[in-house]
Amino acid sequence: MKNKLIVTAHDFGLTHSVNLGVSYAINHPENIFTEYSLLPNAPGSMEAAKIAREHPELSVNLCITLTNYKPISQNLKTMVDESGNLLRANTGTWDFSCIDKFNDDEIITEINAQYDWFINNVGRKPSALVSQKNEHGDPKILLPVVEKAKKENLPIAGPFWKWKSNYGAQEFVKNEGVKYTSNVAICLGDWKGKLGYDLEIDLDKLIEDYLSKNGVSEFIVFCGFVDQETLNLSSLGWQRGQYLAILERKPEILRKIKDSFQLINYGEL
C-alpha cells in the first residue's frame, strides 16, 4: 500500500489575494490539495469562511493562531501587546518566548473563541485542529489543544516544536487517544534545512524522503496571489505563487506526488 499523505493549503484566509489564489486552485483540475487550513483572525478570514461554506466538499481545518493578528476573544491581558494584537512569535529566529507570558486560562479562552468562530462562520466542524506556526508543539499550547481535540473528537497536526520532531509530544498525543500526523514537510525552498523542500527543484528527494517514513505525512504548501497587503503581512511574496505556477506550467510535478502517495484528508486519518 502507498504511504498516506495530506497536502495542505496553508494560510487560507490571510488576505483577499491569498484567498483568490486558493480559490483558483480549488477550481483547477490538476489541484492536489486535500486540506485547507483556515486562519480565524486574519484580514481575509471571513472571506475564506464564505468560500468554505460554498464548498462543503472541502476538508477545512481550524488553524489556531495565537501569535499573530488580533485575538477573537475580548479582554485578554497576557497574550496581547499595547495595540491589542497577539504577541508575535518569530519563525525566522525561532523566538517563541512570547508564549511564556501567556496565562493558561487565556489560552483556553482564545482557543475556544477561535473554534466557535469557525463553527459560526463556516457552518460545520473543522476537519482537524492545527496551528499556524505549530505553536501547539509547545506543551503550554499542546495541553489545551489536545483537550479540545478530545472533546470534539478531532485529529490534530503532529506536534512538532519549532518544526522539529518532538517524539515525547507525539507519544503524549497518542496516549491521549487523539489521532495525529506523524511527519511534516514545508514545501518551500526558503526553509531548506528546516524540513523545507522546493516543490520543483527538490521533488525527487521530497518524495523519496517521505516514502521512507512511517505514519501519515503532511506537505504544507503556501498558495496565493500576492498584493501589497500580503507583502505587508508576510515575508513570503512570490513564493506563494509557486504552486499556482506549477498548476499551469508543470502539472506533472503534482501528478507525480499523486501517483507516489495515497492522498487523504484529516477526516480519513
Secondary structure, DSSP 8 states (H G I E B T S, - for coil): ---EEEEEEEEETS-HHHHHHHHHHHT-TT----EEEE-SSSTTHHHHHHHHHH-TTS-EEEEE-SSSS--SSS--SSSB-TTS-B---BTTTTB-GGGGG--HHHHHHHHHHHHHHHHHHHSS--S-EEETT-GGGSHHHHHHHHHHHHHHT--B----BTTB--HHHHHHHHHTT--B-SEEEE--GGGBTTTB--TTTTHHHHHHHHHSS-S-EEEEEE-----HHHHHH-S-SGGGGHHHHHHHH-HHHHHHHHHHSEE--GGG-
